[in-house]
Amino acid sequence: MGKKIKISSIVVFSLILINQTMQAQDEILFRKHLVNSGINGLFYGLAIDVIAGVDGGAAGGIPIIAAGTSVLVPLLTNSSRTISQNSMILSAHGKIVGWEHGFAFATLVGGENAWNNADNLKLTIAAGAITSIGLGIVGNTLGQNVNWTEGQVALYRQYGWIMPFTGVSIMAAISDEPRLWAASDLIFGTGGYFLADKVYKH
């Protein structure tokens, strides 16, 4: 009985937070923010499973707990601050490409061993997760503090995807060396943002 009361209290408390937060800012935008946070939290939980070598029921529970926590944190910390379209887009973009660039960095350092060796695989997953979190924070900060237009942000996101993919595709067509693939991802990824800036100014 006591456990049911605790669960009910948590649910009610969460609903109150959701209601208050959605009254303070754009409802659809905030829902997108929560969904994005939950999905990324799920991936971070899966990363914890791999890094910590978790098996059994805990391996299924950790990603769910991580996803729930990732949704709850914005509710607790963001009720008094608005979420801009730019900060949401750049944060989501940073989190997604962060995995890619983190994996690329680990591959650049370790080569094929970054994926073949069990211990190195944990380091590779950790690099992807850390880079994802870091670039997500950078994207959110830029979206909140830099006065970019929505068109400019859309260009950064577009070229931030296209250029790394182009670089890896070109390198994969001429070489079988994973380190070169990784290097092309990082170089073209960085160049993509500079190119987007030039296109916008032009």
C-alpha positions in Angstrom: 0.0 0.0 0.0 2.8 2.4 0.9 4.6 1.6 -2.4 1.5 2.5 -4.4 1.1 5.8 -2.5 4.8 6.7 -3.3 4.3 5.9 -7.0 1.1 7.8 -7.1 2.8 10.8 -5.5 5.6 10.8 -8.0 3.2 10.6 -10.9 1.1 13.5 -9.6 4.2 15.6 -8.9 5.5 14.9 -12.4 2.1 15.9 -14.0 2.1 19.1 -12.0 5.6 19.9 -13.2 4.6 19.1 -16.8 1.5 21.3 -16.6 3.3 24.3 -15.1 6.2 24.0 -17.5 4.0 23.8 -20.6 2.0 26.8 -19.5 5.3 28.8 -19.3 6.4 28.1 -22.9 5.4 26.7 -26.2 3.8 23.4 -25.6 4.7 21.6 -28.8 8.3 22.8 -28.7 8.7 21.6 -25.1 7.1 18.2 -25.9 9.7 17.8 -28.7 12.4 18.7 -26.2 11.2 16.1 -23.8 10.9 13.4 -26.5 14.5 14.2 -27.7 15.8 14.1 -24.1 14.1 10.7 -23.5 15.4 9.1 -26.7 19.0 10.3 -26.0 18.7 9.1 -22.4 17.8 5.7 -23.7 20.9 5.6 -25.8 23.1 6.8 -22.9 21.6 4.0 -20.7 22.5 1.4 -23.4 26.0 2.9 -23.4 26.2 2.4 -19.6 25.1 -1.3 -20.1 28.0 -1.8 -22.6 30.6 0.1 -20.6 29.7 -1.5 -17.2 29.1 -4.9 -18.7 25.7 -5.1 -17.2 23.7 -8.3 -17.8 20.3 -9.7 -17.0 17.3 -7.6 -15.9 19.4 -4.6 -15.0 20.5 -4.3 -18.6 16.9 -3.6 -19.6 16.2 -1.4 -16.6 19.1 1.0 -16.8 18.2 2.4 -20.3 14.6 2.9 -19.1 15.7 4.7 -15.9 18.2 6.8 -17.9 15.4 7.8 -20.4 13.1 8.7 -17.5 15.7 10.7 -15.8 16.6 12.5 -19.0 12.9 13.5 -19.3 12.6 14.5 -15.7 15.7 16.8 -15.6 14.2 19.3 -18.0 11.0 19.4 -16.1 12.9 20.2 -12.9 15.4 22.6 -14.3 13.7 24.3 -17.2 10.3 25.4 -15.9 11.4 29.1 -15.6 13.4 29.2 -18.9 12.1 29.2 -22.4 13.3 26.8 -25.0 14.0 28.4 -28.4 13.7 26.6 -31.7 17.4 27.1 -32.3 18.5 25.7 -29.0 16.4 22.6 -29.4 17.6 22.0 -33.0 21.3 22.5 -32.2 21.1 20.5 -29.0 19.5 17.6 -30.8 22.0 17.9 -33.7 24.9 18.0 -31.3 23.8 14.9 -29.4 23.4 12.9 -32.6 26.5 13.9 -34.4 28.4 13.6 -31.1 28.0 9.9 -31.3 29.4 9.8 -34.8 32.4 12.1 -34.1 33.1 10.3 -30.8 33.2 7.0 -32.6 35.4 8.5 -35.3 37.9 9.9 -32.8 38.1 6.5 -31.0 38.6 4.8 -34.4 41.3 7.4 -35.4 43.2 6.5 -32.2 42.6 2.7 -32.1 42.0 1.7 -35.7 40.2 -1.6 -36.2 41.0 -2.5 -32.6 38.6 0.2 -31.4 35.8 -2.2 -32.5 37.3 -5.6 -32.3 38.6 -5.7 -28.7 36.0 -5.9 -25.9 37.9 -3.4 -23.7 38.5 -1.0 -26.5 34.9 -1.2 -27.6 33.9 0.1 -24.1 36.2 3.0 -24.6 34.8 3.7 -28.1 31.2 3.7 -26.7 32.3 5.9 -23.9 33.9 8.3 -26.3 30.7 8.5 -28.3 28.5 9.1 -25.3 30.8 11.8 -23.8 31.1 13.6 -27.1 27.3 13.4 -27.6 26.7 14.9 -24.2 29.3 17.6 -24.8 28.1 18.7 -28.2 24.5 18.6 -27.0 25.5 21.1 -24.3 27.4 23.2 -26.8 24.5 23.2 -29.2 22.0 24.2 -26.5 24.3 27.1 -25.4 24.8 28.4 -28.9 21.1 28.2 -29.6 20.3 30.2 -26.4 23.1 32.8 -26.5 24.0 33.4 -30.2 21.6 35.4 -32.3 21.4 33.1 -35.3 18.4 33.0 -37.7 16.5 29.8 -38.1 17.7 29.6 -41.6 21.3 29.8 -40.5 20.8 27.1 -37.9 19.1 24.9 -40.5 22.2 25.3 -42.7 24.6 24.3 -39.9 22.5 21.2 -39.2 22.3 20.3 -42.9 26.0 20.7 -43.6 26.9 19.2 -40.3 25.3 16.0 -41.6 26.1 16.1 -45.3 29.8 16.9 -45.1 30.9 14.1 -42.7 28.9 11.6 -44.7 30.4 12.8 -47.9 33.9 12.6 -46.5 33.5 9.1 -45.2 31.9 8.0 -48.5 34.8 9.3 -50.6 37.4 7.8 -48.3 35.6 4.4 -48.2 35.6 4.3 -52.0 39.4 4.6 -52.2 40.7 3.0 -49.0 40.0 0.2 -46.5 41.8 1.9 -43.6 39.4 2.8 -40.8 41.6 5.5 -39.5 41.3 7.4 -42.8 37.5 7.0 -42.6 37.6 8.5 -39.1 39.9 11.3 -40.1 37.7 12.2 -43.1 34.6 12.3 -40.8 36.3 14.7 -38.4 37.8 16.9 -41.0 34.8 17.1 -43.3 32.5 17.6 -40.2 34.5 20.6 -39.1 34.6 21.9 -42.7 30.9 21.5 -43.0 30.1 24.2 -40.5 32.6 26.6 -42.1 31.0 25.9 -45.5 27.5 26.5 -44.1 28.6 29.8 -42.7 30.0 30.8 -46.1 26.8 29.7 -47.9 24.7 31.7 -45.4 26.8 34.9 -45.8 26.8 34.5 -49.6 
